[in-house]
Amino acid sequence: MLKLKKALLIVDLQIDFCPGGRLAVPQADKIVPVINKYIKLFSKNKLPIFASRDWHPKKTSHFKKFGGRWPLHCVQNTKGAQFHPKLRLPQETIIISKGMSPQKDSYSAFDGEDSSGQSLYNLLKILGIEELYVGGLATDYCVKETVLGALRKGFKVRVLLDAIKGVDIKKDDSKKAIQEMKIQGAKIITFKELEEKWST
Ligand SMILES: [Zn+2]
């Protein structure tokens, strides 16, 4: 059942993206307990876990104030940039930071790097990962861009349908994002399905 080497990638489950945060995704906190179940399952199977985070400098053209699109959020070393307090990331989780450029927008975790500057792509290659399981925030931005990035780089991708939430600035943005990810080759899965699959 675990023939392909798999990894879990949790995208941007940070305080600023959750209700009460500076750029809250509606009901984002609802996925935290579900993500925690995936974390447990991957840990039990000794599979690596990655968590990406938006990690912006104070001044970046990503923010409205400097000509960009978004209100201030996830500024490096602020409370809002921390992971959701109920997210149970194991010690060995590999943290991928992204969005550090003062000039450039970036949404995909594949634009990010770990604390030693190693890119997500290189880390996955070093670990021999072939299939990525992706959940987190937000369906119509960073999850979508991360999934499409992974597919372009030749990984198999499963989107965790019960562990993503979207912004939906336009109604149906998330629905369209899921559709696009599927068209590009991503498969979707829920926790129940995965648990059953891996227990047989
Ligand atoms: Zn951002």
py3Dmol code that shows the C-alpha trace and the ligand (Angstrom):
import py3Dmol

protein = """\
ATOM      1  CA  MET A   1       0.000   0.000   0.000  1.00  0.00           C
ATOM      2  CA  LEU A   2       2.839   2.420   0.687  1.00  0.00           C
ATOM      3  CA  LYS A   3       4.774   1.681  -2.468  1.00  0.00           C
ATOM      4  CA  LEU A   4       5.352   5.257  -3.532  1.00  0.00           C
ATOM      5  CA  LYS A   5       7.257   7.286  -0.993  1.00  0.00           C
ATOM      6  CA  LYS A   6       4.808   9.823   0.364  1.00  0.00           C
ATOM      7  CA  ALA A   7       4.928  13.041   2.352  1.00  0.00           C
ATOM      8  CA  LEU A   8       2.365  15.323   3.952  1.00  0.00           C
ATOM      9  CA  LEU A   9       2.504  19.024   3.120  1.00  0.00           C
ATOM     10  CA  ILE A  10       0.454  21.400   5.266  1.00  0.00           C
ATOM     11  CA  VAL A  11       0.141  24.783   3.606  1.00  0.00           C
ATOM     12  CA  ASP A  12       0.096  28.028   5.633  1.00  0.00           C
ATOM     13  CA  LEU A  13      -2.026  27.014   8.622  1.00  0.00           C
ATOM     14  CA  GLN A  14      -1.108  30.258  10.382  1.00  0.00           C
ATOM     15  CA  ILE A  15      -2.873  32.525  12.866  1.00  0.00           C
ATOM     16  CA  ASP A  16      -3.307  35.407  10.386  1.00  0.00           C
ATOM     17  CA  PHE A  17      -5.181  33.135   7.983  1.00  0.00           C
ATOM     18  CA  CYS A  18      -7.588  31.887  10.650  1.00  0.00           C
ATOM     19  CA  PRO A  19     -10.670  33.651  12.089  1.00  0.00           C
ATOM     20  CA  GLY A  20      -9.473  36.623  14.160  1.00  0.00           C
ATOM     21  CA  GLY A  21      -6.328  36.954  12.032  1.00  0.00           C
ATOM     22  CA  ARG A  22      -5.423  39.741   9.611  1.00  0.00           C
ATOM     23  CA  LEU A  23      -6.359  37.854   6.465  1.00  0.00           C
ATOM     24  CA  ALA A  24      -8.783  35.293   7.768  1.00  0.00           C
ATOM     25  CA  VAL A  25     -10.068  32.476   5.598  1.00  0.00           C
ATOM     26  CA  PRO A  26     -13.660  31.697   6.651  1.00  0.00           C
ATOM     27  CA  GLN A  27     -13.810  28.621   8.907  1.00  0.00           C
ATOM     28  CA  ALA A  28     -10.113  27.969   8.509  1.00  0.00           C
ATOM     29  CA  ASP A  29      -9.807  26.744  12.087  1.00  0.00           C
ATOM     30  CA  LYS A  30     -12.276  23.946  11.326  1.00  0.00           C
ATOM     31  CA  ILE A  31      -9.617  22.036   9.404  1.00  0.00           C
ATOM     32  CA  VAL A  32      -7.095  22.013  12.260  1.00  0.00           C
ATOM     33  CA  PRO A  33      -8.420  18.845  13.957  1.00  0.00           C
ATOM     34  CA  VAL A  34      -8.617  17.111  10.566  1.00  0.00           C
ATOM     35  CA  ILE A  35      -5.032  18.070   9.704  1.00  0.00           C
ATOM     36  CA  ASN A  36      -4.014  16.732  13.120  1.00  0.00           C
ATOM     37  CA  LYS A  37      -5.483  13.349  12.177  1.00  0.00           C
ATOM     38  CA  TYR A  38      -3.464  13.314   8.944  1.00  0.00           C
ATOM     39  CA  ILE A  39      -0.357  14.246  10.943  1.00  0.00           C
ATOM     40  CA  LYS A  40      -0.918  11.283  13.260  1.00  0.00           C
ATOM     41  CA  LEU A  41      -1.423   8.905  10.353  1.00  0.00           C
ATOM     42  CA  PHE A  42       1.709  10.062   8.530  1.00  0.00           C
ATOM     43  CA  SER A  43       3.743   9.959  11.746  1.00  0.00           C
ATOM     44  CA  LYS A  44       2.534   6.436  12.458  1.00  0.00           C
ATOM     45  CA  ASN A  45       3.711   5.382   9.008  1.00  0.00           C
ATOM     46  CA  LYS A  46       7.046   7.181   9.521  1.00  0.00           C
ATOM     47  CA  LEU A  47       6.438   9.475   6.552  1.00  0.00           C
ATOM     48  CA  PRO A  48       7.876  12.987   6.455  1.00  0.00           C
ATOM     49  CA  ILE A  49       5.754  16.011   7.270  1.00  0.00           C
ATOM     50  CA  PHE A  50       6.293  19.460   5.796  1.00  0.00           C
ATOM     51  CA  ALA A  51       4.584  22.669   6.913  1.00  0.00           C
ATOM     52  CA  SER A  52       4.860  25.789   4.793  1.00  0.00           C
ATOM     53  CA  ARG A  53       4.387  29.277   6.143  1.00  0.00           C
ATOM     54  CA  ASP A  54       3.918  32.703   4.633  1.00  0.00           C
ATOM     55  CA  TRP A  55       6.906  34.591   6.040  1.00  0.00           C
ATOM     56  CA  HIS A  56       6.878  38.168   4.819  1.00  0.00           C
ATOM     57  CA  PRO A  57       9.224  41.043   5.527  1.00  0.00           C
ATOM     58  CA  LYS A  58       7.521  44.172   6.898  1.00  0.00           C
ATOM     59  CA  LYS A  59       7.910  45.900   3.549  1.00  0.00           C
ATOM     60  CA  THR A  60       6.930  43.915   0.517  1.00  0.00           C
ATOM     61  CA  SER A  61       5.051  44.730  -2.659  1.00  0.00           C
ATOM     62  CA  HIS A  62       2.801  41.781  -1.686  1.00  0.00           C
ATOM     63  CA  PHE A  63       1.036  44.214   0.699  1.00  0.00           C
ATOM     64  CA  LYS A  64      -1.484  46.889  -0.326  1.00  0.00           C
ATOM     65  CA  LYS A  65       0.498  49.516   1.513  1.00  0.00           C
ATOM     66  CA  PHE A  66       3.389  48.985  -0.925  1.00  0.00           C
ATOM     67  CA  GLY A  67       1.374  48.617  -4.105  1.00  0.00           C
ATOM     68  CA  GLY A  68       0.267  45.012  -3.754  1.00  0.00           C
ATOM     69  CA  ARG A  69      -2.947  43.167  -3.321  1.00  0.00           C
ATOM     70  CA  TRP A  70      -3.165  42.093   0.317  1.00  0.00           C
ATOM     71  CA  PRO A  71      -3.500  43.627   3.766  1.00  0.00           C
ATOM     72  CA  LEU A  72      -0.524  43.169   6.057  1.00  0.00           C
ATOM     73  CA  HIS A  73      -0.272  39.522   7.190  1.00  0.00           C
ATOM     74  CA  CYS A  74       2.199  36.885   8.348  1.00  0.00           C
ATOM     75  CA  VAL A  75       5.052  39.302   8.998  1.00  0.00           C
ATOM     76  CA  GLN A  76       8.189  37.438  10.103  1.00  0.00           C
ATOM     77  CA  ASN A  77       8.413  36.822  13.858  1.00  0.00           C
ATOM     78  CA  THR A  78       4.972  38.253  14.646  1.00  0.00           C
ATOM     79  CA  LYS A  79       2.193  36.348  16.377  1.00  0.00           C
ATOM     80  CA  GLY A  80       0.103  36.281  13.214  1.00  0.00           C
ATOM     81  CA  ALA A  81       2.810  34.360  11.391  1.00  0.00           C
ATOM     82  CA  GLN A  82       2.814  31.555  13.958  1.00  0.00           C
ATOM     83  CA  PHE A  83       1.143  28.267  13.176  1.00  0.00           C
ATOM     84  CA  HIS A  84      -2.344  27.780  14.600  1.00  0.00           C
ATOM     85  CA  PRO A  85      -1.876  27.007  18.308  1.00  0.00           C
ATOM     86  CA  LYS A  86      -3.900  23.787  18.056  1.00  0.00           C
ATOM     87  CA  LEU A  87      -1.905  22.425  15.144  1.00  0.00           C
ATOM     88  CA  ARG A  88       0.127  19.505  16.485  1.00  0.00           C
ATOM     89  CA  LEU A  89       3.255  19.562  14.406  1.00  0.00           C
ATOM     90  CA  PRO A  90       5.761  16.911  15.440  1.00  0.00           C
ATOM     91  CA  GLN A  91       9.285  18.015  16.327  1.00  0.00           C
ATOM     92  CA  GLU A  92      10.690  16.613  13.099  1.00  0.00           C
ATOM     93  CA  THR A  93       8.361  18.652  10.848  1.00  0.00           C
ATOM     94  CA  ILE A  94      10.280  20.423   8.107  1.00  0.00           C
ATOM     95  CA  ILE A  95       9.255  24.082   8.021  1.00  0.00           C
ATOM     96  CA  ILE A  96       9.246  25.742   4.611  1.00  0.00           C
ATOM     97  CA  SER A  97       9.223  29.547   4.598  1.00  0.00           C
ATOM     98  CA  LYS A  98       8.084  31.524   1.570  1.00  0.00           C
ATOM     99  CA  GLY A  99       7.204  35.070   0.558  1.00  0.00           C
ATOM    100  CA  MET A 100      10.442  36.575   1.875  1.00  0.00           C
ATOM    101  CA  SER A 101      11.039  38.693  -1.221  1.00  0.00           C
ATOM    102  CA  PRO A 102      10.367  42.428  -0.861  1.00  0.00           C
ATOM    103  CA  GLN A 103       9.545  42.624  -4.577  1.00  0.00           C
ATOM    104  CA  LYS A 104       7.843  39.438  -5.588  1.00  0.00           C
ATOM    105  CA  ASP A 105       4.519  37.755  -4.795  1.00  0.00           C
ATOM    106  CA  SER A 106       4.742  34.081  -4.138  1.00  0.00           C
ATOM    107  CA  TYR A 107       2.032  31.617  -3.329  1.00  0.00           C
ATOM    108  CA  SER A 108       3.511  28.186  -3.955  1.00  0.00           C
ATOM    109  CA  ALA A 109       5.422  26.321  -1.257  1.00  0.00           C
ATOM    110  CA  PHE A 110       7.780  25.405  -4.114  1.00  0.00           C
ATOM    111  CA  ASP A 111       9.026  29.004  -3.959  1.00  0.00           C
ATOM    112  CA  GLY A 112       9.998  28.339  -0.337  1.00  0.00           C
ATOM    113  CA  GLU A 113      12.975  26.944   1.527  1.00  0.00           C
ATOM    114  CA  ASP A 114      13.904  25.421   4.875  1.00  0.00           C
ATOM    115  CA  SER A 115      15.988  27.133   7.564  1.00  0.00           C
ATOM    116  CA  SER A 116      19.214  26.181   5.780  1.00  0.00           C
ATOM    117  CA  GLY A 117      18.065  27.606   2.458  1.00  0.00           C
ATOM    118  CA  GLN A 118      17.326  24.259   0.816  1.00  0.00           C
ATOM    119  CA  SER A 119      14.361  24.439  -1.580  1.00  0.00           C
ATOM    120  CA  LEU A 120      11.266  22.323  -1.041  1.00  0.00           C
ATOM    121  CA  TYR A 121      11.938  20.581  -4.351  1.00  0.00           C
ATOM    122  CA  ASN A 122      15.474  19.587  -3.323  1.00  0.00           C
ATOM    123  CA  LEU A 123      14.317  18.357   0.070  1.00  0.00           C
ATOM    124  CA  LEU A 124      11.658  16.170  -1.520  1.00  0.00           C
ATOM    125  CA  LYS A 125      14.211  14.773  -3.979  1.00  0.00           C
ATOM    126  CA  ILE A 126      16.719  14.042  -1.206  1.00  0.00           C
ATOM    127  CA  LEU A 127      14.029  12.141   0.704  1.00  0.00           C
ATOM    128  CA  GLY A 128      12.930  10.283  -2.422  1.00  0.00           C
ATOM    129  CA  ILE A 129       9.354  11.541  -2.196  1.00  0.00           C
ATOM    130  CA  GLU A 130       7.167  10.710  -5.172  1.00  0.00           C
ATOM    131  CA  GLU A 131       3.709  11.532  -3.900  1.00  0.00           C
ATOM    132  CA  LEU A 132       2.583  14.624  -1.975  1.00  0.00           C
ATOM    133  CA  TYR A 133      -0.561  14.894   0.172  1.00  0.00           C
ATOM    134  CA  VAL A 134      -1.514  18.556   0.362  1.00  0.00           C
ATOM    135  CA  GLY A 135      -3.903  20.312   2.766  1.00  0.00           C
ATOM    136  CA  GLY A 136      -4.156  23.741   4.392  1.00  0.00           C
ATOM    137  CA  LEU A 137      -4.901  27.307   3.309  1.00  0.00           C
ATOM    138  CA  ALA A 138      -6.125  28.667   1.105  1.00  0.00           C
ATOM    139  CA  THR A 139      -7.671  26.377  -1.494  1.00  0.00           C
ATOM    140  CA  ASP A 140      -7.875  29.089  -4.150  1.00  0.00           C
ATOM    141  CA  TYR A 141      -4.379  30.564  -3.604  1.00  0.00           C
ATOM    142  CA  CYS A 142      -1.461  28.856  -1.905  1.00  0.00           C
ATOM    143  CA  VAL A 143      -2.896  25.339  -1.904  1.00  0.00           C
ATOM    144  CA  LYS A 144      -3.738  25.613  -5.594  1.00  0.00           C
ATOM    145  CA  GLU A 145      -0.369  27.097  -6.569  1.00  0.00           C
ATOM    146  CA  THR A 146       1.507  24.525  -4.476  1.00  0.00           C
ATOM    147  CA  VAL A 147      -0.432  21.630  -6.004  1.00  0.00           C
ATOM    148  CA  LEU A 148       0.044  22.914  -9.566  1.00  0.00           C
ATOM    149  CA  GLY A 149       3.731  23.501  -8.826  1.00  0.00           C
ATOM    150  CA  ALA A 150       4.138  19.942  -7.550  1.00  0.00           C
ATOM    151  CA  LEU A 151       2.416  18.508 -10.623  1.00  0.00           C
ATOM    152  CA  ARG A 152       4.623  20.553 -12.959  1.00  0.00           C
ATOM    153  CA  LYS A 153       7.665  19.185 -11.182  1.00  0.00           C
ATOM    154  CA  GLY A 154       6.469  15.639 -11.746  1.00  0.00           C
ATOM    155  CA  PHE A 155       5.114  14.669  -8.330  1.00  0.00           C
ATOM    156  CA  LYS A 156       1.904  12.748  -7.878  1.00  0.00           C
ATOM    157  CA  VAL A 157      -0.496  14.827  -5.786  1.00  0.00           C
ATOM    158  CA  ARG A 158      -3.437  14.096  -3.542  1.00  0.00           C
ATOM    159  CA  VAL A 159      -5.472  17.063  -2.333  1.00  0.00           C
ATOM    160  CA  LEU A 160      -6.940  16.537   1.137  1.00  0.00           C
ATOM    161  CA  LEU A 161     -10.508  17.575   0.407  1.00  0.00           C
ATOM    162  CA  ASP A 162     -11.585  17.677   4.062  1.00  0.00           C
ATOM    163  CA  ALA A 163      -8.506  19.624   5.152  1.00  0.00           C
ATOM    164  CA  ILE A 164      -8.557  22.709   2.910  1.00  0.00           C
ATOM    165  CA  LYS A 165     -10.498  25.994   3.066  1.00  0.00           C
ATOM    166  CA  GLY A 166     -10.752  28.764   0.499  1.00  0.00           C
ATOM    167  CA  VAL A 167     -11.032  32.547   0.512  1.00  0.00           C
ATOM    168  CA  ASP A 168     -13.704  32.703  -2.223  1.00  0.00           C
ATOM    169  CA  ILE A 169     -13.330  36.401  -3.016  1.00  0.00           C
ATOM    170  CA  LYS A 170     -15.486  35.453  -5.967  1.00  0.00           C
ATOM    171  CA  LYS A 171     -18.087  32.808  -5.225  1.00  0.00           C
ATOM    172  CA  ASP A 172     -16.920  29.404  -6.479  1.00  0.00           C
ATOM    173  CA  ASP A 173     -13.206  30.347  -6.570  1.00  0.00           C
ATOM    174  CA  SER A 174     -12.420  27.297  -4.433  1.00  0.00           C
ATOM    175  CA  LYS A 175     -14.624  25.037  -6.488  1.00  0.00           C
ATOM    176  CA  LYS A 176     -12.857  26.222  -9.634  1.00  0.00           C
ATOM    177  CA  ALA A 177      -9.475  25.754  -7.981  1.00  0.00           C
ATOM    178  CA  ILE A 178     -10.290  22.142  -7.122  1.00  0.00           C
ATOM    179  CA  GLN A 179     -11.496  21.603 -10.669  1.00  0.00           C
ATOM    180  CA  GLU A 180      -8.278  23.017 -12.094  1.00  0.00           C
ATOM    181  CA  MET A 181      -6.082  20.931  -9.806  1.00  0.00           C
ATOM    182  CA  LYS A 182      -7.976  17.834 -10.935  1.00  0.00           C
ATOM    183  CA  ILE A 183      -7.673  18.737 -14.606  1.00  0.00           C
ATOM    184  CA  GLN A 184      -3.905  19.130 -14.163  1.00  0.00           C
ATOM    185  CA  GLY A 185      -3.701  15.647 -12.664  1.00  0.00           C
ATOM    186  CA  ALA A 186      -4.251  15.928  -8.908  1.00  0.00           C
ATOM    187  CA  LYS A 187      -6.410  13.339  -7.196  1.00  0.00           C
ATOM    188  CA  ILE A 188      -8.546  14.142  -4.215  1.00  0.00           C
ATOM    189  CA  ILE A 189      -8.937  12.129  -1.034  1.00  0.00           C
ATOM    190  CA  THR A 190     -10.536  12.383   2.413  1.00  0.00           C
ATOM    191  CA  PHE A 191      -9.181  11.184   5.727  1.00  0.00           C
ATOM    192  CA  LYS A 192     -11.624   8.304   5.945  1.00  0.00           C
ATOM    193  CA  GLU A 193     -10.643   7.049   2.508  1.00  0.00           C
ATOM    194  CA  LEU A 194      -6.935   7.336   3.238  1.00  0.00           C
ATOM    195  CA  GLU A 195      -7.196   5.626   6.599  1.00  0.00           C
ATOM    196  CA  GLU A 196      -9.062   2.733   5.008  1.00  0.00           C
ATOM    197  CA  LYS A 197      -6.629   2.522   2.126  1.00  0.00           C
ATOM    198  CA  TRP A 198      -3.582   2.371   4.362  1.00  0.00           C
ATOM    199  CA  SER A 199      -5.044  -0.094   6.815  1.00  0.00           C
ATOM    200  CA  THR A 200      -5.597  -2.785   4.189  1.00  0.00           C
TER     201      THR A 200
END
"""
ligand_1 = """\
1
ZN
Zn 1.164 36.393 1.821
"""
view = py3Dmol.view(width=600, height=400)
view.addModel(protein, "pdb")
view.setStyle({"model": 0}, {"cartoon": {"style": "trace"}})
view.addModel(ligand_1, "xyz")
view.setStyle({"model": 1}, {"stick": {}})
view.zoomTo()
view.show()
